[in-house]
C-alpha cells in the first residue's frame, strides 16, 4: 500500500460531497489561487505520511454518522497522489464506502500515458469528482491561479467520457470571476456534459487571510471585499442559463 502525504483529517465534513463525510486533506498543490484558504497545503513536502488502512480505520470508528455520506479526498491537490488514492479507494470500495475527489484538475495531462493509465484505474473506484473550475478564460485563469486551464477543461471532458459523476464548483470573486460573460461561458462549457450532477456557485470570503499573515505570505486579494451572498443567486442564474442554452443547442443538432 502507498502512503499518502496528508495535511489533516476532518471527521464530520458537511460541504464536501453528499451527506456527512470523512474528509482527507492531502498536502501539496501546484496551483496558487489568489483566494486559496489553505495556503499551508501548497508545499509538496511536509504533512504526515499515512497508510490507507489507517484512514479507513478512522472512518469506521464513526461509520454510523456517514450513512448517505462517505470519504472525500481534497487538498491540496489529490491527483498529485494518484497511487495513494487508488489504494485508499480500493479499500473503501471493499467496505462499500462512497468515494469522492475534490480536485482542481490541474494534474490532468492527457499526453502522460502512464498517468492516464493510473487515472483510469482510479476512476473505476471513484463515485464522484467535485471539479473546481476557477475561471473559464485561460488568460484570466492564469492571472488568478498562476496556472493555465486547458488541462482542467480537458479533465472535465475526460470525466464525461469515463462516465464519472461530476459536480462543478466555482467561486465568485468580486472583480475577478463575477463578470456575466465569463459566468455564461462557464455554463455553456459545462452544459455539454451529461455526467454533470450539480453546480455549486460559492461566494468569495476573506476567512483565509489570517493564515497568510501567519505564514508570511502576501495576500493578493486583501483589498477585495467578500462576495455579497444576496447577489450570488443572480450570478448562478447566469451560469444556469449557459447550461440551458448549450443543452438546447445539442438537442437541435
BELHUFEN-V808647 format. One record per helix or strand. SS is the DSSP state (hx for helix, st for strand). FROM is the first residue (numbers start at 0). TO is the last residue. Records with the same first field share a line. If there is no record, write none. Layout:
BEGIN
SS=FROM-TO + FROM-TO
END
This chain:
BEGIN
st=3-12 + 20-25 + 47-49 + 69-73 + 98-102 + 127-131 + 164-171 + 195-202
hx=38-40 + 51-60 + 62-65 + 77-93 + 112-122 + 137-144 + 149-160 + 179-189 + 208-214 + 228-251
END
